[in-house]
Amino acid sequence: MSGNLEWNKIFGAGLATALVIIAVPQIAGAIYHQEAPEKMGYFVDAPEEVAGGAEEAELPPDWGTVLPTADLAAGEAAFARCQACHTIASGGADGIGPNLWGVLGGPVMHRAGFAYSDAMAAHKAEAPTWGYDEMDQFLTAPARYVPGTKMSFAGLRDTPTRINLIAYLRSQGSSLGIPAPDPSRQPGAAVPADGAAPAEGEASPATGADAATGAPVTGAAAQPTTEATPAAPPAATSEPPGN
Ligand code: HEC
């Protein structure tokens, strides 16, 4: 009888030990498991973060509405970050980057004497002109819009800053006109398709570039921003985002 109990104890202890041996690596794995970062390496000159963090999900600016009220002085101040590499005065010299007089609305690679990258040449083949949207996307994230560009600048993520800067570029030798306001780009034109409540304050950001395709405006009435929401125009299919 007692011999039997003794064996039970021994057997039980062995079982417990086995369990520990099996379990410990699993637990340790769960605790110490590390995800590889999406991108390796260090980030220099990190782009400015927007307070709302709505980058990428925003509608493209409605140039016909935002340009007439843009702050040129603020745009000129923002250009300070470009001056390390660019002059903009008429007849200014090329530096690390090309002179930018008249670049807005002009052809991509507008300076004949400048040694542009192959990446920029490839981009020119697809989008030959620096229109507002093209310039906006380039300045948001140069390396994403023109992969391989030799403009080593992280980008300006703050939309109002970009708008002011683009208005300033426009004032420097550009003949690009201001387009008519575009209702499909107005705040409220693209309510998140899933009916999620719009972010507090500001106009509701679209949930993604693709979400802006013809989704009917459903939540517009519930939106807090009534100003500048003219009778909820149906969200017309906006231009293809990016290329
Ligand atoms: C670190 C240097 C550097 C900084 C800072 C920089 N750029 Fe550039 N930029 C370049 C270079 C180099 C090119 C040529 C890119 C290529 O060939 O791929 C370029 C190209 C451009 C072009 C295209 C010109 C053309 O002829 O097609 C524009 C527009 C431009 N930059 C605007 C800006 C603006 C606006 C800023 C500031 C927000 C800025 N850049 C900041 C170096 C810079």
Residues whose N, C-alpha, C, O or C-beta is under 5 A from the ligand:
A	BS01	HEC	R81 C82 A84 C85 I96 G97 P98 V103 P107 V108 M109 H110 R111 A115 Y116 S117 M120 T149 K150 M151 S152 F153
